[in-house]
């Protein structure tokens, strides 16, 4: 489940502490307020395209990342952000992901960089987003002791994400499917 530095492989780690593109839309559509601890930082690079529709998809994708991290950090598989930003198979997968952190008695700390987002609008209220993350400055933390594991990992810190989204009746782009591939050459920078 975890690699040698303790990071859960393929984890969607990070948080919205720095410049989340979803911040301006946080009140719209009853969006849950997500505040993460100061020791967790996300950096979203080039998450604005200038196209309003694509930027809305990216904002909700970033908010989904933040919601997942919030649930992991709080240790709450029922965190409101999960069912707000996920649905269908992706929701059950997200709940299982948070539970995996709980079962391993882990949380995390550090910084994650999200970059090279590519949005494809599919029509009919659906879209896809492919993006990379660099987890090299993020580390698992023991939930009970607070000890941070900074040992080297044999696994790549780069993860490629491929997501499908659907716009709900409130205008929120919810993730319906998410696939991640650690070590994908597309993301190795």
Phi, psi and omega per residue, in radians:
X1 nan -0.697 -3.136
X2 -1.995 2.689 3.067
X3 -1.515 -3.061 -2.996
X4 -1.220 -0.277 3.045
X5 -1.645 0.135 3.071
X6 1.578 -0.158 3.139
X7 -1.239 2.361 3.084
X8 -1.246 2.165 -3.047
X9 -1.021 2.299 3.120
X10 1.374 0.130 -3.067
X11 -1.087 2.445 3.076
X12 -1.539 1.360 -3.007
X13 -1.695 2.831 3.135
X14 2.097 -3.062 -3.126
X15 -2.817 3.142 -2.994
X16 -1.673 0.312 -3.033
X17 -1.031 -0.456 3.127
X18 -2.213 1.953 2.954
X19 0.965 0.881 3.034
X20 -1.199 2.270 -3.132
X21 -1.186 -0.180 -3.123
X22 -1.503 -0.123 -3.029
X23 -1.003 -0.730 -3.071
X24 -1.215 -0.432 -3.116
X25 -1.746 0.206 -2.981
X26 -1.114 -0.458 -3.109
X27 -1.514 -0.490 -3.085
X28 -1.087 2.578 3.029
X29 1.036 0.386 3.116
X30 1.199 0.512 -3.096
X31 -1.038 2.385 3.103
X32 -1.180 2.473 3.085
X33 -1.411 2.167 -3.108
X34 -2.074 2.068 3.093
X35 -2.160 2.151 -3.098
X36 -1.883 2.775 -3.108
X37 -1.129 2.757 -3.069
X38 -1.175 -0.285 -3.136
X39 -1.524 0.093 3.131
X40 -2.150 2.185 -3.077
X41 -2.353 2.432 2.994
X42 -2.001 2.570 3.013
X43 -2.219 2.013 3.118
X44 -1.718 1.919 -3.102
X45 -1.704 2.178 3.094
X46 1.049 0.750 3.123
X47 -1.622 0.388 3.012
X48 -2.232 2.254 -3.124
X49 -1.832 -0.345 -3.013
X50 1.609 -0.190 3.078
X51 -1.708 2.076 -3.024
X52 -1.006 -0.739 -3.112
X53 -1.156 -0.799 3.137
X54 -1.169 -0.659 3.125
X55 -1.149 -0.588 3.071
X56 -1.138 -0.706 3.098
X57 -1.113 -0.773 3.132
X58 -1.143 -0.679 3.126
X59 -1.081 -0.758 3.130
X60 -1.276 -0.488 3.036
X61 -1.145 -0.790 3.097
X62 -1.098 -0.703 3.120
X63 -1.128 -0.604 3.084
X64 -1.146 -0.705 3.083
X65 -1.063 -0.829 3.134
X66 -1.055 -0.725 -3.130
X67 -1.123 -0.680 3.107
X68 -1.126 -0.796 -3.138
X69 -1.120 -0.708 3.087
X70 -1.011 -0.802 -3.139
X71 -1.095 -0.733 3.119
X72 -1.129 -0.832 -3.092
X73 -1.124 -0.645 3.112
X74 -1.433 -0.271 -3.091
X75 1.204 0.768 -3.003
X76 -2.299 1.786 3.120
X77 -1.216 -0.227 3.106
X78 -1.807 0.289 -3.139
X79 -0.954 2.351 -3.042
X80 -1.054 -0.487 -3.139
X81 -1.138 -0.483 -3.118
X82 -1.120 -0.931 -3.113
X83 -1.292 -0.244 3.097
X84 -1.381 -0.717 -3.052
X85 -1.814 -0.114 3.094
X86 -2.149 2.739 2.931
X87 -2.720 2.975 3.098
X88 1.031 -2.482 -3.091
X89 -1.028 -0.653 -3.116
X90 -1.081 -0.613 3.125
X91 -1.166 -0.826 3.137
X92 -1.128 -0.632 3.085
X93 -1.143 -0.693 -3.136
X94 -1.143 -0.752 3.109
X95 -1.074 -0.744 3.111
X96 -1.122 -0.626 3.136
X97 -1.132 -0.804 3.105
X98 -1.090 -0.727 3.132
X99 -1.096 -0.606 3.108
X100 -1.088 -0.700 3.067
X101 -1.105 -0.761 3.132
X102 -1.100 -0.791 -3.135
X103 -1.071 -0.576 3.133
X104 -1.513 0.001 -3.117
X105 1.025 0.716 -3.086
X106 -2.099 2.684 2.931
X107 -2.305 -2.769 3.074
X108 -2.705 2.934 3.111
X109 -2.597 2.860 3.069
X110 1.923 -2.814 -3.038
X111 -2.141 2.504 3.052
X112 -2.238 2.384 3.122
X113 -1.853 2.247 3.084
X114 -1.950 2.236 -2.992
X115 -2.632 2.949 3.135
X116 0.931 0.846 3.089
X117 -1.270 2.430 3.070
X118 -2.250 2.068 -3.110
X119 -1.824 2.332 3.024
X120 -2.138 2.056 3.082
X121 -1.480 2.208 -3.048
X122 -1.775 -0.091 -3.083
X123 1.439 2.836 3.132
X124 1.113 0.434 3.111
X125 1.323 0.462 3.078
X126 -2.210 2.718 3.140
X127 -2.720 2.934 3.002
X128 -2.320 2.613 3.071
X129 -2.324 2.228 3.029
X130 -2.005 2.304 -3.129
X131 -2.677 2.914 3.141
X132 -1.981 2.739 2.956
X133 -2.339 2.625 3.066
X134 -2.080 1.918 -3.078
X135 -1.759 0.285 -3.047
X136 -1.139 -0.328 3.132
X137 -1.953 0.326 3.061
X138 -1.966 2.494 -3.049
X139 -2.446 2.534 3.055
X140 -1.265 2.618 -3.139
X141 -2.286 2.314 3.093
X142 -1.132 2.188 -3.067
X143 -1.117 -0.604 -3.103
X144 -1.457 -0.807 -3.032
X145 -1.617 -0.365 -3.078
X146 1.388 0.017 -3.122
X147 -1.211 2.299 3.141
X148 -1.673 2.306 3.137
X149 -1.698 1.840 -3.130
X150 -1.867 0.311 3.134
X151 -1.183 2.702 -3.113
X152 -1.130 2.634 3.115
X153 -2.040 2.528 3.051
X154 -1.413 -0.273 -3.125
X155 -1.542 2.616 3.125
X156 -1.149 2.463 3.073
X157 -1.450 -0.057 -3.086
X158 -1.664 2.314 -3.109
X159 -2.274 2.319 3.027
X160 -1.722 2.244 3.112
X161 -1.960 2.407 3.064
X162 -2.229 2.024 -3.039
X163 -2.165 2.632 2.997
X164 -2.010 2.441 -3.141
X165 -2.292 2.668 3.039
X166 -2.346 2.428 -3.132
X167 -1.454 2.197 3.137
X168 -1.525 -3.133 -3.091
X169 -1.099 -0.346 3.119
X170 -1.637 0.028 3.129
X171 1.513 0.218 3.139
X172 -1.594 2.286 3.071
X173 -1.456 1.827 -3.115
X174 -1.688 2.421 3.093
X175 -1.331 2.197 -3.139
X176 -1.844 -0.374 3.105
X177 -2.665 2.467 -3.131
X178 -2.501 2.212 3.082
X179 -2.170 2.377 3.100
X180 -2.190 2.589 3.105
X181 -2.375 1.903 3.125
X182 -1.275 2.397 3.069
X183 1.418 0.179 3.129
X184 -1.088 2.328 -3.091
X185 -1.079 -0.411 3.115
X186 -1.010 -0.590 -3.016
X187 -1.725 -0.260 -3.114
X188 -1.120 2.019 -3.079
X189 -1.956 nan nan
